Amino acid sequence: MTEQELEKAKHPIGLFVKPDKITKEIMKDYISSISTLPDRLRKATAHLTNEQLDTSYRPGGWTIRQLVHHLGEAHMNGFSRLKFALTEENPTIKPYDENKWAEVVDTKTMPIKPSLQLIEGLHSRWTVILNSLTEIDFAKCYFHPEHGKLIRLDEVTGEYAWHCDHHLAQITELKKRKQWD
């Protein structure tokens, strides 16, 4: 792969770009990405063999299996952070090393069905909460010690919506390159 092809494989939809102002329409789009991920992910992985699931989406990248498990793990953390921010005053969240998590035996070897089920239930609950929040709620924050700053819930909702689409695109673009459809 050329450097340009590698970057396209790594970030098929580009990097997250925070809008100047998060409007109700933008938030509606964010929530839609989060709420529809389970179905889109299930369809994208439905007929993949174990060999395909164990294929890296780019040289040096995670396998499809690791991506699916990562989505469940990262979104569990995101959901918990949301709940902490809604129930505490600017709580400090606990960072984690996602690359080390991706190397744990369950992430590398387990079938993806449990993570697909987890994502389905988690995103269902996440969507209910997000749809209930007011502008005041979305302005609530948590403190991210790695970034050294408060993170607003409306901004992080956008980042998680992008995260859904980003990893799904890594899977679907690999399938196109390999002509698995």
N, C-alpha and C positions, 0 to 999 in steps of 0.2 A: 504494500500500500504506500502511496505517496504521502507526504506530510499533509497535504490538503485532504486526501481521502481519509486519512486517519482522524483528522479533526472533524470531518463530516460524520464519521462513524461514532466518534466520541460525543459530539453534540449535534445530533441530526436536526434538532429544532432550534439550535442556537442556545445561547446563555439566557438566563432569566433577566428580563429588563423590567425594572420597577417603573410603573407609570408615574407621572408627576402627581396625578390625583386618581385615587381609586374610586370610581363612580359606582353607582348601584348596578349599572350594566356590566361593568368589568367584574364586580363581585359575583354577579349572577353567572358569568362565564367561568370564573374560578370554581364556584360551587358545582357547576355542571361537570367540569373536568374531574373533580374529586368524586362526585356521585356516580359518574358513568365508568370510572376506571375498572371496577370489577368485571363488568360485562365485556368491555373492550379487551381486557387482559385475558380473560377466559377464552374469548374467540381467537385471539392472537396465538395462544399456546395450545389450543384444543387438540390438534393432531400431530403434535411434535413427538418424535421418538426420544428415547433416553439419550441416544447419541446426539441428536439435535439440541436437546436441553443442555447437554454438556459442551456445547460449542460456544466459544467466546464471541461476543458481538464485535470485537476488534482485537488485534494483537495486543496482548498484555491486559486485556479487559476481563471482566467477569463473564461467566457463562450465563445463558438464559436462566438456568436453574437458580443461580446466585442472584440474578436481577429480580426474579419473582420473590424469592425469600427476602431480599433486601427491601423491596417495596413494603412487604408486611411489617418488617422490623422498623423501618424508618417511619412508617405511618403510625405504628403503635406509639412511638416516641412523640410524633407530632400531635397525635390525639391527646396523649397525657399532658403535653405542654400546654395545649389549648385549655384543658380542664384546670390545670394549675393556675393559668393566667386568669381564668374566669372566677376562681374561688379564693385566690390569694392576692395580696398587693405586690405586684412586680416580683414574683418569685424567681429565684435563680434556678435555672434548669441544669440538668446534668448532661454534659456532652458525652459522646461515645465515639469510639474509633470504628467507623463503618467498614473499613478495610479488614480490620481484625475480626469483626463479626462475620464478614463474608467468608472467612477461612475456617470457621467452626464447623464441625462435622455435619450438623443438621443442615446448614446452609449449602454445603457442597454436595451432599449425597441424598437428602430426603426427596421423596416425590413432591411435586409442587402443589398437589391438591390441598394439603392442610393450609398452606399459605394463601391459596386462592379463596378458601373458605374464610380464613381470618380476615382477608382484605374485604370480602363481601360484607361480613358482619360489621367490621370496623367502619367501613365507608358509609354504611347505612346509618350508623349512629352518628358519625361525624357530620353527615349531611343534615340530619335532623337538627343538630346543635347549630351548625352554621346558618341554616335557614331561619333560626329563631333569634339570631343576634341582631342587636340594634347598632347604630353608628357608635354609640357610647361603648358598647361591648367590644366592637372591633377596634376601638382605640386603646383597649387594655393591652398590657405588655407583659413580657417576661424578660429577665436579664439573661443574656447568653454570655457566659464568662470567656469563651474562646474569642468572641467578637468584641467583648468589652463594652457592650451597649444593650439598651433596651430594644426589644423587637416587638413591634405592634402586631396584633392579631390579623388586621386586614392585610398587612404586607406579607406575613408568613403564610397566610392562606393562598396568596398568589404564588409564593415559592413552592408550596406543596402541590398546587394545581400544575405548575410547570413541571415539577418532579414526576407527577403522574405521566404527563405527556412525553417527557424526556425519555424515561426508561421504556415506555411502551414503544416509542419510535426507535429506540435502539434494537428492540426485538423485531419490529416489523421491517426495518431497513435491512437487518441481517437476513431475514427470510426472503426479501426481494433479491438481495445480492446472491444468495445461495439457490434461488429459484425453488423454494420449498412450497410455494403455493400452487 
